[in-house]
């Protein structure tokens, strides 16, 4: 059985749909990176590597549910220079604003956005998007993905990394397939991996393109 960890990690991992997680993240913000480092958090690097394989470093990227910026740091280390971030937790965004790589701020702009509502970004604004650790109870459901996909260009690539327990238990495979049938995206790949070196935490990396 997968390990939920302790404290805030356990709380956000066991929420139901309709639960709000932004309050937990605000309280967790100051300890978030230290806790995830202790658990051996791998998914930011996995998502960055996936995008590098499909998108050039000159691409404009939106980092949805960016948290403190861990995934964007990994992307910046791989040469990407135009990354915007969006999150609903002010505590997380304050820490993301301080992120830099080689003396350059990681983010061009940071936006306060509730991703479960309409997103105030125009269609096709970005070449690619990434969203790490924000699918499942207390976070985003598959039904929210068309709104995220709307903000990237036709042919643009989206990389999502999600908890494998939610993927299996909440029927995401069928729900993702339904989104493809409806024309909201084309799934490129779905790859399983463990995303915390010190815990049994199965995850799923989903790559998709906008038709």
Backbone bond lengths (Angstrom), bond angles and torsions (degrees), N, CA, C in turn:
res aa  C-N    CA-C-N  psi(-1)  N-CA   C-N-CA  omega(-1)  CA-C   N-CA-C  phi
1 X - - - 1.474 - - 1.525 109.38 -
2 X 1.326 116.25 139.10 1.454 120.58 -179.19 1.522 111.06 -64.77
3 X 1.323 115.59 151.44 1.459 122.94 -177.43 1.522 109.12 -96.46
4 X 1.331 117.10 122.48 1.462 120.92 179.94 1.526 112.57 -80.77
5 X 1.326 119.18 -7.52 1.442 120.71 -175.53 1.517 111.25 74.73
6 X 1.332 116.08 -156.35 1.460 121.24 -177.29 1.526 110.32 -132.53
7 X 1.330 115.90 170.88 1.455 122.91 172.16 1.512 113.85 55.56
8 X 1.366 117.56 -136.14 1.468 120.70 -176.48 1.524 113.08 -59.71
9 X 1.324 117.72 -36.24 1.463 119.66 178.56 1.520 111.00 -58.95
10 X 1.321 116.79 -43.95 1.459 120.19 178.11 1.521 111.08 -65.26
11 X 1.337 117.02 -40.46 1.469 119.83 -178.18 1.526 111.18 -62.84
12 X 1.341 117.57 -45.99 1.466 118.51 -177.91 1.530 111.75 -74.53
13 X 1.338 116.86 -20.26 1.465 120.39 -179.66 1.517 113.04 -82.72
14 X 1.321 117.21 -14.30 1.469 120.20 -174.68 1.523 112.82 -119.71
15 X 1.318 117.34 16.81 1.465 120.86 178.36 1.522 110.71 -76.27
16 X 1.334 115.19 159.11 1.454 121.22 175.92 1.512 110.90 -101.67
17 X 1.333 116.55 167.17 1.457 120.93 177.05 1.524 108.94 -66.22
18 X 1.319 114.59 135.76 1.459 120.70 -175.64 1.514 112.26 97.21
19 X 1.350 118.03 -19.41 1.459 120.65 174.31 1.521 109.68 -71.70
20 X 1.321 116.67 147.71 1.456 121.55 177.84 1.522 109.29 -98.65
21 X 1.319 116.13 130.88 1.462 120.23 -178.57 1.519 112.92 -106.82
22 X 1.346 119.13 -8.41 1.462 120.07 -174.12 1.524 111.97 -62.85
23 X 1.343 118.13 -34.52 1.461 119.82 177.77 1.513 112.33 -63.54
24 X 1.326 116.53 -40.48 1.470 120.41 177.31 1.522 109.89 -63.11
25 X 1.327 116.80 -43.43 1.463 119.58 -178.86 1.521 111.67 -66.59
26 X 1.327 118.23 -36.24 1.464 119.99 176.28 1.524 110.71 -60.85
27 X 1.331 116.87 -42.91 1.460 120.66 179.85 1.523 111.73 -71.20
28 X 1.326 115.95 -31.62 1.460 121.49 -175.96 1.530 113.11 -82.55
29 X 1.335 117.28 -17.75 1.468 122.04 -166.92 1.522 113.50 -48.65
30 X 1.331 117.76 -47.33 1.466 119.47 -173.91 1.526 113.20 -67.77
31 X 1.323 117.03 -24.55 1.468 120.71 -179.64 1.524 113.30 -107.22
32 X 1.322 116.62 -2.02 1.466 122.22 -170.95 1.528 112.47 -56.62
33 X 1.317 116.56 -52.84 1.465 119.12 -175.18 1.523 111.64 -69.35
34 X 1.316 117.29 -38.27 1.465 119.89 177.95 1.523 110.63 -62.87
35 X 1.332 116.75 -41.57 1.463 120.35 179.32 1.524 110.96 -64.46
36 X 1.334 116.91 -46.10 1.461 119.61 -177.71 1.529 111.58 -68.80
37 X 1.327 116.74 -32.96 1.468 119.45 174.62 1.517 110.31 -62.90
38 X 1.323 116.78 -41.29 1.463 121.05 177.65 1.525 111.35 -60.05
39 X 1.344 115.96 -37.06 1.463 120.11 -179.87 1.529 113.17 -82.33
40 X 1.339 117.13 -7.68 1.456 119.99 -179.36 1.513 112.70 74.04
41 X 1.322 117.16 54.13 1.467 123.84 -173.83 1.525 110.89 -68.82
42 X 1.333 117.80 123.03 1.458 122.57 -172.31 1.525 114.31 -112.80
43 X 1.319 118.69 -21.23 1.465 119.73 -168.52 1.532 115.16 -63.34
44 X 1.345 121.39 -31.93 1.474 117.79 176.95 1.523 112.86 -57.86
45 X 1.313 117.30 -43.81 1.455 120.22 178.51 1.512 112.74 -67.73
46 X 1.331 117.19 -36.06 1.464 121.06 179.00 1.530 110.99 -64.36
47 X 1.319 116.88 -41.58 1.465 120.69 179.16 1.523 110.69 -69.13
48 X 1.321 117.13 -42.21 1.466 119.80 178.80 1.520 111.18 -60.98
49 X 1.319 116.94 -43.50 1.464 120.24 177.88 1.526 111.28 -61.42
50 X 1.323 116.90 -39.76 1.461 120.67 -179.82 1.526 111.07 -63.90
51 X 1.328 117.35 -42.09 1.454 119.76 179.65 1.522 111.38 -67.28
52 X 1.311 117.16 -39.43 1.467 120.43 178.76 1.524 110.79 -58.25
53 X 1.313 116.93 -34.15 1.465 120.91 -179.71 1.524 112.93 -71.19
54 X 1.344 117.48 -16.96 1.465 120.23 -173.59 1.525 114.57 -124.68
55 X 1.331 117.50 -15.53 1.464 121.09 -173.00 1.527 108.68 -135.37
56 X 1.321 116.86 137.96 1.458 120.50 177.46 1.515 112.65 -74.46
57 X 1.315 115.97 158.11 1.461 121.33 -175.52 1.522 113.36 -67.62
58 X 1.337 117.80 -14.08 1.465 119.88 177.24 1.527 112.11 -83.73
59 X 1.319 117.60 -3.20 1.464 121.18 -177.78 1.521 111.34 -65.60
60 X 1.323 115.39 149.12 1.463 121.13 169.88 1.526 107.53 -88.01
61 X 1.330 116.46 131.14 1.466 121.98 -173.42 1.519 109.74 -127.40
62 X 1.326 116.43 135.64 1.463 121.56 171.33 1.523 107.91 -106.10
63 X 1.322 115.68 128.89 1.460 123.61 -179.61 1.526 107.51 -102.58
64 X 1.344 116.20 95.54 1.451 120.40 -178.69 1.528 110.45 -80.88
65 X 1.347 115.77 141.89 1.462 121.93 -173.82 1.519 109.12 55.05
66 X 1.330 115.52 50.75 1.469 122.13 -169.48 1.523 113.61 -68.54
67 X 1.329 118.28 -19.80 1.457 119.68 -178.66 1.512 111.53 58.67
68 X 1.314 117.18 -133.74 1.468 121.35 -179.12 1.515 112.58 -86.71
69 X 1.329 117.30 1.16 1.463 120.01 174.45 1.504 116.05 98.14
70 X 1.320 118.87 16.92 1.462 120.74 -175.27 1.529 112.29 -62.75
71 X 1.324 118.04 -42.10 1.461 120.06 -179.42 1.530 110.92 -69.63
72 X 1.320 116.48 -38.83 1.460 119.56 179.50 1.528 111.37 -65.73
73 X 1.312 117.27 -35.67 1.471 120.28 175.19 1.526 110.06 -59.45
74 X 1.334 116.09 -44.85 1.466 119.30 178.99 1.527 110.99 -63.04
75 X 1.315 116.93 -38.69 1.461 120.33 179.14 1.531 110.63 -68.02
76 X 1.325 116.60 -41.53 1.468 120.22 178.12 1.524 111.26 -63.27
77 X 1.306 117.59 -36.96 1.467 120.91 177.14 1.518 111.98 -64.03
78 X 1.330 116.35 -20.83 1.465 121.31 178.39 1.525 111.70 -96.69
79 X 1.333 116.66 12.81 1.453 121.13 170.76 1.509 117.07 101.68
80 X 1.329 119.04 -1.69 1.461 121.16 179.65 1.527 110.00 -76.53
81 X 1.333 116.40 137.27 1.466 120.56 -174.06 1.521 114.07 -122.64
82 X 1.345 118.39 -8.90 1.461 120.07 -177.59 1.521 109.08 -123.70
83 X 1.331 115.07 87.65 1.460 122.66 -176.71 1.519 108.78 -126.57
84 X 1.317 116.37 125.67 1.464 121.64 170.78 1.520 108.21 -106.37
85 X 1.319 116.43 153.22 1.457 121.00 179.95 1.515 111.35 -124.75
86 X 1.328 116.04 150.13 1.468 121.52 177.49 1.522 109.31 -139.52
87 X 1.319 116.03 135.30 1.459 121.85 178.06 1.522 107.41 -158.25
88 X 1.333 116.55 164.44 1.459 120.59 179.05 1.525 111.68 -105.97
89 X 1.325 117.35 -4.01 1.459 121.92 179.88 1.531 109.76 -97.48
90 X 1.319 116.45 112.85 1.456 119.96 179.21 1.532 112.01 -63.60
91 X 1.321 115.55 -36.20 1.463 118.51 178.32 1.516 112.10 -60.41
92 X 1.325 116.90 -41.60 1.457 121.49 177.85 1.528 111.15 -67.46
93 X 1.328 116.85 -44.65 1.462 120.55 -178.32 1.527 112.47 -62.61
94 X 1.307 117.09 -35.03 1.466 119.34 177.78 1.518 111.48 -61.40
95 X 1.317 116.77 -38.46 1.459 120.10 178.08 1.523 111.15 -74.91
96 X 1.323 117.45 -35.82 1.466 120.77 177.82 1.529 111.35 -61.74
97 X 1.332 116.36 -35.49 1.461 120.63 -177.69 1.526 112.38 -63.42
98 X 1.310 116.93 -22.72 1.468 120.77 -178.28 1.521 113.12 -89.00
99 X 1.320 118.29 -4.73 1.455 121.24 -175.31 1.531 111.19 -72.74
100 X 1.337 116.00 136.46 1.458 121.40 176.07 1.519 109.37 -146.87
101 X 1.312 115.81 156.02 1.459 123.52 174.88 1.519 107.60 -133.84
102 X 1.310 116.81 124.89 1.470 122.72 -178.10 1.523 111.60 54.66
103 X 1.342 115.70 38.39 1.452 121.12 176.48 1.513 114.80 80.20
104 X 1.316 118.29 -0.45 1.463 122.17 -179.02 1.525 109.00 -106.66
105 X 1.352 118.22 132.42 1.464 119.35 175.65 1.524 110.50 -56.30
106 X 1.314 115.83 138.04 1.459 120.18 -178.92 1.529 110.84 -68.90
107 X 1.323 117.01 -40.13 1.463 121.02 -175.84 1.521 111.32 -102.21
108 X 1.330 114.80 137.61 1.461 120.88 170.81 1.514 109.79 -75.33
109 X 1.341 115.96 -41.62 1.464 121.80 -178.34 1.519 108.77 -150.55
110 X 1.330 115.96 146.53 1.455 121.91 175.45 1.527 109.08 -121.42
111 X 1.337 116.01 133.46 1.451 122.27 -173.30 1.524 110.61 -121.21
112 X 1.319 116.52 137.55 1.462 121.19 174.07 1.520 108.09 -91.25
113 X 1.334 116.67 108.32 1.460 121.07 -174.29 1.521 109.82 -138.60
114 X 1.322 115.87 134.69 1.456 122.73 169.93 1.527 106.68 -85.44
115 X 1.314 117.16 107.10 1.460 121.40 -173.85 1.520 113.09 -75.29
116 X 1.322 117.23 -5.36 1.464 119.45 175.13 1.523 111.68 -90.17
117 X 1.326 117.08 1.17 1.466 122.58 178.80 1.533 108.66 -119.92
118 X 1.330 116.71 -175.34 1.457 120.16 176.39 1.525 109.53 -61.90
119 X 1.323 116.09 137.31 1.456 121.65 -176.90 1.529 109.38 -95.48
120 X 1.323 119.03 123.91 1.466 121.69 -176.72 1.531 112.80 -80.38
121 X 1.325 116.27 55.46 1.463 123.68 177.49 1.527 107.02 -131.62
122 X 1.317 117.04 136.86 1.455 120.62 -176.83 1.526 111.87 -69.78
123 X 1.317 115.50 156.71 1.461 121.92 176.80 1.529 110.22 -55.66
124 X 1.332 115.84 138.74 1.458 120.77 171.57 1.516 115.70 64.81
125 X 1.308 117.75 26.89 1.469 120.43 -178.29 1.522 112.00 -70.46
126 X 1.324 117.77 -33.64 1.463 121.23 -172.93 1.531 111.86 -118.18
127 X 1.321 114.33 157.58 1.465 120.89 175.85 1.520 111.96 -80.74
128 X 1.315 117.04 -27.82 1.463 121.00 -175.18 1.515 109.50 -155.70
129 X 1.331 114.87 160.85 1.454 120.09 173.83 1.516 109.76 -137.62
130 X 1.318 114.82 154.98 1.458 121.01 170.60 1.510 108.63 -135.18
131 X 1.324 114.66 151.42 1.462 121.24 -177.90 1.525 106.23 -150.33
132 X 1.316 116.00 110.35 1.465 121.17 -171.96 1.526 110.23 -113.84
133 X 1.326 116.18 121.91 1.454 121.04 172.87 1.510 115.22 71.66
134 X 1.334 117.67 27.57 1.459 119.26 -175.15 1.521 112.94 -127.09
135 X 1.322 117.17 24.32 1.456 120.77 175.77 1.520 109.49 -113.61
136 X 1.325 116.81 138.51 1.458 120.54 178.87 1.514 111.49 121.20
137 X 1.324 117.55 -175.57 1.451 122.60 -179.00 1.516 112.38 -54.55
138 X 1.330 116.54 137.20 1.459 121.63 -177.98 1.506 113.64 78.84
139 X 1.314 117.12 -2.32 1.455 121.96 -176.79 1.528 108.98 -131.36
140 X 1.328 117.36 -127.22 1.457 121.75 -178.15 1.517 111.31 -102.24
141 X 1.320 115.42 147.15 1.453 122.77 172.65 1.524 108.45 -105.77
142 X 1.328 118.70 163.15 1.466 119.92 178.08 1.527 113.30 -53.25
143 X 1.319 116.46 -31.15 1.458 120.41 -178.34 1.534 112.86 -63.73
144 X 1.319 116.98 -18.25 1.463 120.36 178.79 1.530 112.12 -84.78
145 X 1.311 118.26 -14.74 1.456 120.89 -172.24 1.531 114.39 -66.71
146 X 1.340 120.43 -37.38 1.468 117.70 177.91 1.528 113.31 -55.67
147 X 1.328 116.99 -35.83 1.467 119.86 179.48 1.524 110.48 -67.30
148 X 1.328 117.84 -38.48 1.455 120.03 176.19 1.525 111.00 -66.90
149 X 1.343 116.47 -45.39 1.462 120.82 -178.52 1.523 112.00 -62.82
150 X 1.315 116.93 -29.93 1.462 121.59 179.48 1.520 112.08 -55.70
151 X 1.321 117.44 -29.51 1.463 121.26 -171.98 1.528 113.66 -85.55
152 X 1.342 118.58 -1.24 1.464 120.14 175.30 1.521 110.01 -109.43
153 X 1.324 115.73 160.98 1.460 122.03 -176.04 1.525 110.56 -72.17
154 X 1.320 116.07 159.60 1.459 120.72 171.50 1.524 108.57 -59.79
155 X 1.323 116.11 129.73 1.454 120.90 -174.48 1.515 113.53 88.19
156 X 1.327 116.78 -6.82 1.457 120.58 178.28 1.519 111.67 -69.13
157 X 1.326 115.74 158.01 1.466 122.03 -174.35 1.520 110.65 -111.56
158 X 1.324 115.46 139.28 1.465 122.50 176.66 1.521 109.10 -120.01
159 X 1.319 116.09 136.07 1.464 121.96 177.63 1.518 108.63 -122.21
160 X 1.326 115.44 119.25 1.466 122.16 178.91 1.526 108.46 -117.93
161 X 1.338 116.08 132.22 1.472 119.28 170.80 1.514 107.53 -117.80
162 X 1.334 116.09 125.77 1.455 119.46 -175.27 1.527 111.25 -134.05
163 X 1.301 114.05 161.37 1.456 122.12 177.13 1.525 110.04 -62.98
164 X 1.326 117.39 127.26 1.451 121.38 -178.28 1.514 113.48 -67.85
165 X 1.338 117.73 -25.41 1.465 120.17 177.53 1.523 110.55 -65.98
166 X 1.328 116.49 -41.58 1.465 119.88 176.41 1.522 110.60 -68.38
167 X 1.321 116.62 -39.64 1.464 120.44 -179.64 1.526 110.69 -58.32
168 X 1.323 116.48 -46.27 1.460 120.63 -178.51 1.525 112.15 -75.54
169 X 1.336 116.04 -45.27 1.461 119.87 -171.78 1.506 115.01 -77.05
170 X 1.340 117.33 -24.17 1.461 120.59 -175.19 1.524 113.12 -108.04
171 X 1.315 116.76 13.13 1.462 120.66 173.83 1.513 114.88 67.42
172 X 1.331 117.67 35.42 1.455 120.20 -176.18 1.529 112.79 -64.88
173 X 1.312 118.14 -33.26 1.464 119.55 -178.44 1.528 110.60 -57.78
174 X 1.331 117.22 -47.67 1.461 120.90 179.18 1.520 111.47 -67.81
175 X 1.314 116.74 -38.04 1.464 120.27 -177.98 1.533 110.60 -71.19
176 X 1.332 116.91 -36.62 1.460 120.25 174.76 1.525 110.68 -65.95
177 X 1.335 116.83 -41.83 1.464 120.51 178.59 1.523 110.99 -61.70
178 X 1.333 117.03 -37.41 1.460 120.77 178.66 1.525 111.17 -64.78
179 X 1.326 117.39 -36.81 1.458 120.88 176.86 1.525 110.76 -65.61
180 X 1.329 116.59 -36.02 1.458 120.17 177.44 1.528 110.21 -67.23
181 X 1.321 116.63 -44.63 1.464 120.78 178.73 1.525 111.27 -60.28
182 X 1.335 116.03 -35.72 1.466 121.13 -179.96 1.524 112.76 -77.81
183 X 1.340 117.57 -5.14 1.453 121.10 175.64 1.509 116.18 87.95
184 X 1.342 117.91 13.79 1.465 120.19 -178.11 1.523 112.26 -81.45
185 X 1.316 117.04 -24.81 1.459 120.75 177.60 1.523 109.33 -162.78
186 X 1.332 115.11 168.81 1.457 121.89 172.03 1.527 107.01 -121.62
187 X 1.304 116.29 117.34 1.457 119.52 -177.74 1.529 109.82 -71.99
188 X 1.322 115.82 126.79 1.461 122.03 177.43 1.519 110.43 -88.02
189 X 1.321 115.54 -46.51 1.465 119.68 -179.01 1.515 110.12 -162.88
190 X 1.333 115.70 156.64 1.464 123.42 172.64 1.527 106.35 -134.11
191 X 1.329 116.01 114.16 1.460 121.38 -169.89 1.526 110.49 -122.58
192 X 1.315 115.97 125.76 1.455 120.91 178.90 1.529 110.42 -85.41
193 X 1.322 115.90 146.03 1.459 121.55 172.47 1.517 108.20 -164.08
194 X 1.324 116.33 165.03 1.462 120.58 171.51 1.523 107.12 -90.01
195 X 1.332 116.94 136.04 1.466 117.00 -173.35 1.524 114.46 -114.68
196 X 1.314 117.77 11.46 1.455 121.26 170.94 1.519 108.02 -137.83
197 X 1.316 115.89 116.79 1.456 120.14 -172.26 1.523 112.98 -63.55
198 X 1.333 117.02 -26.94 1.459 120.45 -175.63 1.525 113.27 -100.16
199 X 1.335 118.32 -0.45 1.462 122.29 179.29 1.528 109.35 -133.46
200 X 1.319 115.02 158.23 1.454 119.92 169.67 1.526 106.98 -83.23
201 X 1.322 117.17 95.32 1.470 122.74 -175.92 1.527 108.85 -130.87
202 X 1.330 118.33 84.49 1.457 120.13 179.87 1.516 111.51 -64.84
203 X 1.317 115.22 139.92 1.462 120.15 -179.85 1.510 111.22 -135.13
204 X 1.334 115.63 170.18 1.455 122.12 178.84 1.535 108.37 -135.28
205 X 1.318 115.19 125.23 1.464 121.94 174.24 1.530 107.78 -99.54
206 X 1.325 115.99 118.33 1.454 122.40 -179.56 1.520 108.59 -110.79
207 X 1.328 115.85 121.74 1.453 121.65 173.42 1.519 108.76 -108.09
208 X 1.321 116.44 134.58 1.453 120.57 -178.42 1.512 109.31 -144.26
209 X 1.319 115.93 155.84 1.453 122.31 176.46 1.521 109.27 -118.71
210 X 1.314 115.91 149.33 1.458 120.70 175.92 1.523 109.29 -84.72
211 X 1.308 118.31 126.82 1.481 120.99 -179.88 1.534 111.91 -58.88
